[in-house]
Amino acid sequence: PEKPGRFSPSNTFWLGHDMMWTVDVLLRGASKKDIQHGLRCCLSHLRAVGLGDSVQYNSIRQYLDEVTSKSEGDLDRDTRLSFAQRTYNVLLEVGKKAKEYQTGIHSV
């Protein structure tokens, strides 16, 4: 397959890192500001790896819009769990895409 622009190991690492960080802050009850920060970082890294017009980018963009529209009080445990699961699912999709473009990756 054609390699997306800049789908480099470092950009891929930071995308995965920030997606996992965002899942973590969602599950640990962090502030709305921290959640928004994490989602914005994910969007930036998705653009950096060439996925700025992807389904995954649009999903994270939608999550950011949803979080932004909620009050801090609306971000209860169930809502946070839903966002965390949805973000993690996007991470899994991105991981599959990244694996297609990385050479030397061996499955165990």
Contact map, one row per residue, 1 for C-alpha under 8 A:
111000000000000000000000000000000000000000000000000000000000000000000000000000000000000000000000000110000000
111100000000000000000000000000000000000000000000000000000000000000000000000000000000000000000000000000000000
111110100000000000000000000000000000000000000000000000000000000000000000000000000000000000000000000010000000
011111100000000000000000000000000000000000000000111000000000000000000000000000000000000000000000000000000000
001111100000000000000000000000000000000000000001110000000000000000000000000000000000000000000000000000000000
000111110010000000000000000000000000000000000001110000000000000000000000000000000000000000000000000000000000
001111111011000000000000000000000000000000000001110000000000000000000000000000000000000000000000010010000000
000001111111000000000000000000000000000000000000100000000000000000000000000000000000000000000000000000000000
000000111111100000000000000000000000000000000000000000000000000000000000000000000000000000000000000000000000
000000011111110000000000000000000000000000000000000000000000000000000000000000000000000000000000000000000000
000001111111111000000000000000000000000000001001100000000000000000000000000000000000000000000000000000000000
000000111111111100000000000000000000000000001000100000000000000000000000000000000000000000000000010000000000
000000001111111110000000000000000000000000000000000000000000000000000000000000000000000000000000000000000000
000000000111111111000000000000000000000000001000000000000000000000000000000000000000000000000000000000000000
000000000011111111100000000000000000000011001100000000000000000000000000000000000000000000000000000000000000
000000000001111111110000000000000000000000000000000000000000000000000000000000000000000000100000000000000000
000000000000111111111000000000000000000000000000000000000000000000000000000000000000000000000000000000000000
000000000000011111111100000000000000010011000000000000000000000000000000000000000000000000000000000000000000
000000000000001111111110000000000000011001000000000000000000000000000000000000000000001100100000000000000000
000000000000000111111111000000000000000000000000000000000000000000000000000000000000000100100000000000000000
000000000000000011111111100000000000010000000000000000000000000000000000000000000000000000000000000000000000
000000000000000001111111110000000010011000000000000000000000000000000000000000000001001000000000000000000000
000000000000000000111111111000000000000000000000000000000000000000000000000000000011101100000000000000000000
000000000000000000011111111100000000000000000000000000000000000000000000000000000001000000000000000000000000
000000000000000000001111111111000110000000000000000000000000000000000000000000000000000000000000000000000000
000000000000000000000111111111000010000000000000000000000000000000000000000000011011000000000000000000000000
000000000000000000000011111111000000000000000000000000000000000000000000000010011001000000000000000000000000
000000000000000000000001111111000000000000000000000000000000000000000000000000000000000000000000000000000000
000000000000000000000000111111100000000000000000000000000000000000000000000010010000000000000000000000000000
000000000000000000000000111111110110000000000000000000000000000000000000000000000000000000000000000000000000
000000000000000000000000000011111110000000000000000000000000000000000001000000000000000000000000000000000000
000000000000000000000000000001111111000000000000000000000000000000110001001000000000000000000000000000000000
000000000000000000000000000000111111100000000000000000000000000000000000000000000000000000000000000000000000
000000000000000000000000100001111111110000000000000000000000000000000000000000000000000000000000000000000000
000000000000000000000100110001111111111000000000000000000000000000100000000000000000000000000000000000000000
000000000000000000000000000000011111111100000000000000000000000100110000000000000000000000000000000000000000
000000000000000000000000000000001111111110000000000000000000000000000000000000000000000000000000000000000000
000000000000000001101100000000000111111111000000000000000000000000000000000000000000000000000000000000000000
000000000000000000100100000000000011111111100000000000000001101100000000000000000000000000000000000000000000
000000000000000000000000000000000001111111110000000000000000000100000000000000000000000000000000000000000000
000000000000001001000000000000000000111111111000000000000000000000000000000000000000000000000000000000000000
000000000000001001100000000000000000011111111100000000000001000000000000000000000000000000000000000000000000
000000000000000000000000000000000000001111111110000100001001100000000000000000000000000000000000000000000000
000000000000000000000000000000000000000111111111000000000000000000000000000000000000000000000000000000000000
000000000011011000000000000000000000000011111111100000000000000000000000000000000000000000000000000000000000
000000000000001000000000000000000000000001111111111100001000000000000000000000000000000000000000000000000000
000000000000000000000000000000000000000000111111111110001000000000000000000000000000000000000000000000000000
000011100010000000000000000000000000000000011111111100000000000000000000000000000000000000000000000000000000
000111110011000000000000000000000000000000001111111100000000000000000000000000000000000000000000000000000000
000111100000000000000000000000000000000000000111111110000000000000000000000000000000000000000000000000000000
000100000000000000000000000000000000000000000111111111011000000000000000000000000000000000000000000000000000
000000000000000000000000000000000000000000100111111111001000000000000000000000000000000000000000000000000000
000000000000000000000000000000000000000000000010011111101100000000000000000000000000000000000000000000000000
000000000000000000000000000000000000000000000000001111111100000000000000000000000000000000000000000000000000
000000000000000000000000000000000000000000000000000011111110000000000000000000000000000000000000000000000000
000000000000000000000000000000000000000000000000001001111111000000000000000000000000000001001100000000000000
000000000000000000000000000000000000000000100110001111111111100000000000000000000000000000000000000000000000
000000000000000000000000000000000000000000000000000011111111110000000000000000000000000000000000000000000000
000000000000000000000000000000000000000000000000000000111111111000000000000000000000000001000000000000000000
000000000000000000000000000000000000001001100000000000011111111100000000000000000000001001000000000000000000
000000000000000000000000000000000000001000100000000000001111111110000000000000000000000000000000000000000000
000000000000000000000000000000000000000000000000000000000111111111000000000000000000000000000000000000000000
000000000000000000000000000000000000001000000000000000000011111111100000000000000010000000000000000000000000
000000000000000000000000000000000001001100000000000000000001111111110000000000000000000000000000000000000000
000000000000000000000000000000000000000000000000000000000000111111111000000000000000000000000000000000000000
000000000000000000000000000000000000000000000000000000000000011111111100000000000000000000000000000000000000
000000000000000000000000000000010011000000000000000000000000001111111100001000000000000000000000000000000000
000000000000000000000000000000010001000000000000000000000000000111111110000000000000000000000000000000000000
000000000000000000000000000000000000000000000000000000000000000011111110000000000000000000000000000000000000
000000000000000000000000000000000000000000000000000000000000000001111111111000000000000000000000000000000000
000000000000000000000000000000000000000000000000000000000000000000011111111000000000000000000000000000000000
000000000000000000000000000000110000000000000000000000000000000000000111111000000000000000000000000000000000
000000000000000000000000000000000000000000000000000000000000000000000111111100000000000000000000000000000000
000000000000000000000000000000000000000000000000000000000000000000000111111100100000000000000000000000000000
000000000000000000000000000000010000000000000000000000000000000000100111111111110000000000000000000000000000
000000000000000000000000000000000000000000000000000000000000000000000000111111110000000000000000000000000000
000000000000000000000000001010000000000000000000000000000000000000000000001111111000000000000000000000000000
000000000000000000000000000000000000000000000000000000000000000000000000001111111100000000000000000000000000
000000000000000000000000000000000000000000000000000000000000000000000000011111111110000000000000000000000000
000000000000000000000000011010000000000000000000000000000000000000000000001111111111000000000000000000000000
000000000000000000000000011000000000000000000000000000000000000000000000000011111111100000000000000000000000
000000000000000000000000000000000000000000000000000000000000000000000000000001111111110000000000000000000000
000000000000000000000010010000000000000000000000000000000000001000000000000000111111111000000000000000000000
000000000000000000000111011000000000000000000000000000000000000000000000000000011111111100000000000000000000
000000000000000000000010000000000000000000000000000000000000000000000000000000001111111110000000000000000000
000000000000000000000000000000000000000000000000000000000000000000000000000000000111111111000000000000000000
000000000000000000100110000000000000000000000000000000000001000000000000000000000011111111100000000000000000
000000000000000000110010000000000000000000000000000000000000000000000000000000000001111111110000000000000000
000000000000000000000000000000000000000000000000000000000000000000000000000000000000111111111000000000000000
000000000000000000000000000000000000000000000000000000010011000000000000000000000000011111111100000000000000
000000000000000100110000000000000000000000000000000000000000000000000000000000000000001111111110000000000000
000000000000000000000000000000000000000000000000000000000000000000000000000000000000000111111111000000000000
000000000000000000000000000000000000000000000000000000010000000000000000000000000000000011111111100000000000
000000000000000000000000000000000000000000000000000000010000000000000000000000000000000001111111110000000000
000000000000000000000000000000000000000000000000000000000000000000000000000000000000000000111111111000000000
000000000000000000000000000000000000000000000000000000000000000000000000000000000000000000011111111100000000
000000000000000000000000000000000000000000000000000000000000000000000000000000000000000000001111111110000000
000000100001000000000000000000000000000000000000000000000000000000000000000000000000000000000111111111000000
000000000000000000000000000000000000000000000000000000000000000000000000000000000000000000000011111111101000
100000000000000000000000000000000000000000000000000000000000000000000000000000000000000000000001111111000000
101000100000000000000000000000000000000000000000000000000000000000000000000000000000000000000000111111100000
000000000000000000000000000000000000000000000000000000000000000000000000000000000000000000000000011111111000
000000000000000000000000000000000000000000000000000000000000000000000000000000000000000000000000001011111000
000000000000000000000000000000000000000000000000000000000000000000000000000000000000000000000000000001111100
000000000000000000000000000000000000000000000000000000000000000000000000000000000000000000000000001001111110
000000000000000000000000000000000000000000000000000000000000000000000000000000000000000000000000000000011111
000000000000000000000000000000000000000000000000000000000000000000000000000000000000000000000000000000001111
000000000000000000000000000000000000000000000000000000000000000000000000000000000000000000000000000000000111
